Amino acid sequence: MKILVVGSGGREHALVEVISKSPRVHKIYCAPGNAGTSQKAENINIQVYNINGLLNFAREEEIDLTVVGPEVPLMLGIVDEFRKNGMPIFGPTARAAKLETSKIFAKQIMQKYGIPTAEFVICESKEELINATNDKQLPYVIKVDGLAAGKGALVILSKEDLDEAIKEIYDDDKFGEAAQQVIIEDFLEGEEISVFAITDGTNFRLLHTAQDHKRAFDGDKGPNTGGMGAYAPAPLGNQEVMENAQEMVIKPMLKAMQSEEIPYTGVLYCGLMIKDNIPSVVEFNVRFGDPEAQVILPLVESDVIEILEGAAKENLSSKAFKLKQKSACTVVLASGGYPGSYEKGKEIKNLDKVSEKVCVFHAGTKEENGKILTSGGRVLAVTAQYEDLETAINKVYEQVEKIYFEKKQYRTDIGKKALDRIK
């Protein structure tokens, strides 16, 4: 098989890596890719938003399956275009992708079909937001409707937080068109977990659960980022939690989308808040998370391409599926200053000194004159998998310390929450 992976981040490098292990695959392309994907795939200089360019390439090269990493091409209708042209592709259609690209759409579907989530109101202007929050009990959450690179949820703990949120949304126009409408949402108590279901629209297979670390600094301090690390499986995802997640969220959502005549295929990423083993939906994403992909994909024991192809061709029911009974931890190495302003072009050294037992997934990197340089905010995701989580955490940090680039920034407490729960 010939495979095309769309995207350029750590998630896409993880996809390339696990797909390369399939005996059925003899060639992988990655568009546009990064310095890491080029180790197992041929990078193609086509950007993720160039749907026609990607389609033409897939047709010319007779690609057997395209796997979409990021949300933007899904929003732009890459799946619709490929399917119109008879090209197999893994991911949801543009309408189905609205579960992520429009928080209001997702909320209204959940409300209509009784899927547990926080109570909410919709605001279409600064004045409406101010009026709706006048007497609202703290804490609560304000979310912009559209895509905001994982940074569109603002937790309001005080009047100062509200003033800052209003300034960012309306005065600074930080979120642009994504904030034409906003949601004010009741604050959900509990602990968050990420649940991933690969689905063909009817049948689904669960991957290991994960927990992401969104804040920039230790102790969940600092600004929200795209994710500074993750671990899997999450001890919070016990049998009762997972049964409830399937019966209360995943199955009813897939049925709801069928009822709305918007069947959902691909991976459904459920961000759930768990309290007393009962889930409430915080958000849906319509693609693998980043950095969650870097911990959950290496823990799949089955041939990943079998599952992705089964979902894309709507025949997942016949596919055997097995997960490794191991734990994984990934730590993101970011450019100094991220998620604010940061410098690019720093040389990354000592990658050759990292243990072969550890995966280094490239995100914001590029190769230039034989050197690997930083080219983004999140630069690398270092992942270790071992029999138990404590060992995985210890081993990953041993390797993280070996890698050097100027102003390297990372959290030192990834997975600590899970160890505290286990102990």
C-alpha positions in Angstrom: 0.0 0.0 0.0 0.9 3.6 -0.5 -0.1 6.0 2.3 -0.4 9.7 2.4 -0.3 11.4 5.9 -1.5 15.0 5.9 0.2 17.4 8.4 3.5 18.5 9.8 3.5 18.1 13.6 4.3 15.6 16.3 1.0 13.8 15.7 1.8 13.3 12.1 5.3 12.0 12.9 3.7 9.5 15.3 1.2 8.4 12.6 4.1 7.9 10.1 6.0 5.9 12.7 3.2 3.5 13.5 2.0 3.2 9.9 5.6 2.3 8.9 5.5 -0.8 11.0 2.6 -2.3 8.9 3.8 -5.1 6.6 1.2 -4.0 4.1 2.8 -0.6 3.6 5.7 -0.1 1.2 5.6 3.7 0.7 4.6 6.6 2.9 4.3 10.3 1.9 3.8 13.1 4.3 2.5 16.5 3.3 4.2 18.8 4.2 6.0 16.8 7.0 8.9 17.8 9.1 12.5 16.8 9.8 11.3 13.7 11.7 8.7 12.4 9.2 11.4 12.4 6.5 13.1 9.5 8.3 10.3 7.1 7.4 8.3 9.0 4.7 8.9 11.2 1.7 8.0 14.7 2.6 5.9 16.5 -0.1 5.8 20.3 -0.2 2.0 20.6 -0.2 0.3 22.6 2.6 -2.6 21.1 4.6 -5.1 23.7 3.3 -4.3 23.0 -0.4 -7.0 20.5 -0.8 -6.8 20.4 -4.6 -3.1 19.9 -4.5 -3.4 17.0 -2.0 -6.1 15.4 -4.1 -4.2 15.7 -7.4 -1.1 14.3 -5.7 -3.0 11.3 -4.3 -4.5 10.6 -7.7 -1.2 10.8 -9.5 0.6 8.6 -7.1 -2.4 6.2 -6.8 -2.5 6.5 -3.0 -4.3 3.7 -1.3 -5.2 5.5 1.9 -4.9 9.1 3.0 -4.8 9.8 6.8 -5.6 13.3 7.9 -3.8 14.6 11.0 -4.9 18.2 11.8 -8.4 19.7 11.9 -8.0 22.5 9.3 -8.1 20.3 6.2 -11.1 18.4 7.7 -12.9 21.7 8.2 -12.1 22.6 4.6 -13.7 19.4 3.3 -10.7 17.3 2.3 -12.7 14.1 3.1 -15.7 15.2 1.0 -13.4 16.0 -2.0 -11.4 12.7 -1.8 -14.6 10.6 -1.5 -16.2 12.4 -4.5 -13.1 11.2 -6.5 -13.2 7.7 -5.1 -10.0 8.1 -3.0 -10.1 6.3 0.4 -9.5 8.7 3.3 -9.5 8.5 7.1 -11.4 11.3 8.8 -14.9 12.9 9.0 -16.6 15.1 6.4 -16.7 18.8 6.8 -20.2 18.7 8.2 -19.3 16.0 10.7 -16.1 17.9 11.6 -18.4 20.6 13.0 -18.3 18.6 16.3 -15.0 20.4 16.7 -15.1 23.3 14.4 -18.3 24.7 16.0 -18.7 24.3 19.7 -22.3 25.6 19.3 -23.1 22.8 16.8 -21.7 20.2 19.2 -23.6 21.6 22.2 -26.9 21.7 20.3 -26.5 18.1 19.2 -25.7 17.0 22.8 -28.6 19.0 24.1 -31.0 17.5 21.5 -29.9 13.9 22.1 -29.4 14.0 25.9 -25.6 13.5 25.9 -24.3 14.9 29.2 -22.5 18.2 29.1 -22.5 21.5 31.0 -25.4 23.9 30.7 -24.7 26.8 28.4 -25.9 30.0 26.8 -24.9 31.4 23.4 -23.9 35.1 23.0 -23.5 36.9 19.7 -22.0 40.2 20.9 -20.0 41.9 23.6 -23.2 43.4 25.1 -24.9 40.0 25.2 -21.8 38.5 27.0 -21.7 41.3 29.5 -25.4 40.9 30.2 -25.3 37.1 30.5 -22.4 37.3 33.0 -23.7 40.1 35.2 -25.0 37.9 38.0 -23.5 34.6 36.9 -22.0 32.5 39.8 -18.2 31.9 39.5 -16.5 29.9 38.3 -17.6 29.4 34.7 -16.1 29.0 31.2 -16.3 31.2 28.1 -15.5 29.4 24.8 -15.3 30.8 21.4 -17.4 28.9 18.8 -14.7 28.3 16.2 -11.2 26.8 16.0 -8.7 28.5 18.2 -5.7 26.2 18.2 -6.7 24.7 21.5 -6.7 28.1 23.3 -10.3 29.2 22.9 -11.6 28.1 26.4 -11.2 30.8 29.0 -11.8 29.8 32.7 -13.4 32.7 34.6 -12.5 32.6 38.3 -12.9 36.3 39.1 -14.1 39.7 37.7 -10.5 40.3 36.5 -10.6 37.1 34.5 -13.9 38.2 32.9 -12.5 41.7 32.0 -9.4 40.1 30.5 -11.6 37.6 28.5 -13.8 40.4 27.1 -10.7 42.4 26.2 -9.1 39.4 24.4 -12.3 38.4 22.5 -13.7 41.8 21.5 -11.2 44.6 22.0 -8.0 42.7 20.9 -9.9 40.5 18.4 -7.5 37.7 19.5 -9.7 34.9 18.1 -11.0 36.6 14.9 -13.9 34.9 13.1 -13.8 32.1 15.6 -15.4 34.4 18.2 -18.3 35.7 16.1 -20.3 33.6 18.6 -19.3 32.5 22.1 -20.6 30.1 24.7 -20.9 30.7 28.4 -20.7 27.4 30.0 -21.2 26.2 33.6 -18.0 25.0 35.3 -17.8 21.2 35.4 -16.2 19.7 38.5 -14.1 16.6 38.4 -11.0 15.4 36.6 -10.6 15.4 32.8 -9.7 12.4 30.7 -9.3 11.9 26.9 -11.1 9.0 25.3 -10.5 8.0 21.7 -12.8 5.9 19.5 -11.9 5.0 16.0 -15.2 4.5 14.1 -16.7 3.7 10.7 -19.9 5.5 11.7 -21.5 2.5 13.4 -18.8 0.3 14.9 -15.9 1.6 16.9 -12.7 0.5 18.7 -11.4 2.2 21.8 -7.7 3.2 22.1 -6.1 3.7 25.5 -7.2 6.7 27.4 -4.8 9.7 28.0 -4.4 12.8 30.0 -3.0 15.9 28.5 -1.2 18.8 30.3 -2.4 22.1 28.7 -0.7 24.7 31.0 2.8 25.9 30.1 4.4 25.4 33.6 4.6 22.8 36.4 1.7 22.5 38.7 -0.7 23.5 35.9 0.4 27.1 36.1 0.8 29.6 33.3 -1.1 30.1 30.0 -2.8 27.4 28.0 -0.8 25.8 25.3 -1.4 23.2 22.6 -0.2 20.6 25.1 3.0 20.2 27.1 2.9 16.4 27.6 0.6 13.4 28.1 0.5 9.9 29.5 -1.5 6.8 28.8 -3.5 4.9 29.9 -5.0 7.2 32.5 -5.8 5.4 35.8 -8.9 7.5 36.0 -10.3 5.5 33.1 -11.4 2.5 35.2 -13.9 -0.1 33.9 -17.0 1.8 35.1 -15.9 5.1 33.7 -15.2 3.5 30.3 -18.5 1.6 30.2 -20.3 4.9 31.1 -18.3 6.8 28.4 -19.4 4.3 25.8 -23.1 4.1 26.8 -23.6 7.7 27.7 -21.4 9.5 25.1 -19.9 7.5 22.2 -22.8 5.3 21.2 -25.4 8.0 21.5 -23.3 10.5 19.6 -22.7 8.1 16.7 -26.4 7.4 16.6 -27.2 11.1 16.8 -25.0 11.9 13.9 -26.7 9.1 11.9 -30.1 10.5 12.8 -29.0 14.0 11.6 -27.8 12.3 8.4 -24.2 13.3 9.1 -22.5 9.9 9.7 -19.2 10.3 11.6 -16.1 8.3 10.5 -12.5 8.7 11.7 -11.4 9.2 15.3 -13.8 10.7 17.8 -11.8 12.3 20.5 -14.0 12.8 23.6 -12.7 15.3 26.2 -14.6 14.1 29.3 -14.9 15.5 32.8 -15.3 12.6 35.3 -17.1 13.0 38.6 -18.1 9.9 40.6 -17.4 7.8 37.5 -20.0 9.7 35.5 -18.7 11.5 32.3 -19.7 14.9 31.0 -18.5 16.1 27.7 -16.1 19.1 27.8 -15.4 19.0 24.1 -15.2 16.8 21.0 -12.2 16.8 18.7 -12.4 15.2 15.3 -8.8 14.1 15.0 -6.0 12.5 17.1 -4.8 14.9 19.8 -1.3 16.3 19.9 0.5 15.3 22.1 -2.0 12.5 23.0 -1.3 10.8 19.6 2.3 10.4 20.7 1.4 8.2 23.7 -1.7 6.3 22.4 -0.6 5.3 18.9 2.6 3.5 20.0 0.5 1.5 22.5 -1.6 -0.1 19.6 -0.4 -3.7 19.1 -2.5 -4.5 16.1 -1.6 -3.3 12.6 -2.7 0.3 12.7 -3.3 0.5 9.0 -6.0 -2.3 9.3 -8.0 -0.1 11.7 -7.6 3.2 9.8 -8.5 1.5 6.5 -11.5 -0.3 8.2 -12.8 3.0 9.5 -12.3 4.8 6.1 -14.0 2.0 4.1 -16.8 1.5 6.7 -16.0 -2.1 7.5 -14.4 -1.9 10.9 -16.5 -4.7 12.4 -14.3 -7.5 10.9 -11.0 -6.0 12.1 -9.1 -7.6 15.0 -7.8 -5.1 17.5 -5.4 -5.3 20.4 -3.7 -2.8 22.6 -0.3 -3.2 24.4 -0.6 -3.6 28.2 2.0 -1.0 28.8 2.2 2.6 29.8 3.6 5.6 27.9 4.6 9.1 28.8 5.5 11.9 26.4 7.2 15.2 27.3 7.0 18.2 24.9 10.2 20.3 24.5 9.1 23.8 23.5 10.9 27.0 22.4 11.6 29.4 25.2 8.7 31.9 25.5 6.0 29.5 24.1 3.0 29.9 23.9 3.9 33.6 23.5 6.6 34.9 21.2 9.7 32.7 20.7 12.7 32.5 18.4 13.2 29.9 15.7 16.3 28.5 14.0 18.0 27.1 17.1 20.1 24.0 16.4 18.9 20.8 18.2 21.8 18.8 19.5 22.4 15.3 21.0 19.4 13.6 19.3 21.9 10.8 18.4 22.5 10.2 22.1 18.9 9.4 23.0 18.1 5.8 23.8 16.7 3.7 21.0 14.0 2.6 23.4 12.6 6.1 23.4 10.8 7.8 20.4 11.5 11.4 19.6 8.6 12.7 17.6 9.4 15.9 15.7 6.9 18.8 15.6 8.4 22.2 15.0 11.6 21.2 13.3 13.3 21.6 9.9 16.5 20.2 8.4 18.9 22.7 6.9 22.5 22.0 5.7 22.5 18.7 7.6 21.4 20.3 10.9 18.1 19.9 12.7 16.7 23.3 13.6 13.7 24.5 15.7 10.9 26.0 13.5 7.9 26.2 15.9 6.7 26.6 19.4 6.4 22.9 20.3 9.6 21.4 18.9 9.8 17.8 20.0 7.7 15.2 21.9 9.8 12.6 23.6 7.9 9.4 24.4 8.8 6.3 26.5 6.7 3.2 26.9 7.4 0.6 29.6 5.6 -2.0 31.7 4.5 0.6 34.3 3.9 4.4 34.2 6.4 5.3 36.9 9.2 3.7 34.9 8.0 5.3 31.6 8.0 8.7 33.3 11.5 8.2 34.8 13.0 7.0 31.6 11.5 9.7 29.4 13.0 12.4 31.7 16.4 10.8 31.6 16.3 11.2 27.8 14.8 14.7 27.8 17.8 16.0 29.7 20.2 14.7 26.9 18.6 16.9 24.2 19.8 20.4 23.9 18.7 23.6 22.1 18.9 27.1 23.3 16.1 28.2 25.6 14.6 24.7 25.7 11.4 24.8 27.8 9.5 21.8 29.3 7.4 20.7 32.2 9.0 18.4 34.8 5.7 17.0 36.3 4.1 15.2 33.4 2.2 12.2 34.8 2.6 13.2 38.4 -1.2 13.3 38.8 -1.5 9.7 37.7 1.3 8.5 40.1 -0.5 10.3 43.0 -3.7 8.5 42.1 -2.0 5.1 41.9 -0.3 5.5 45.2 
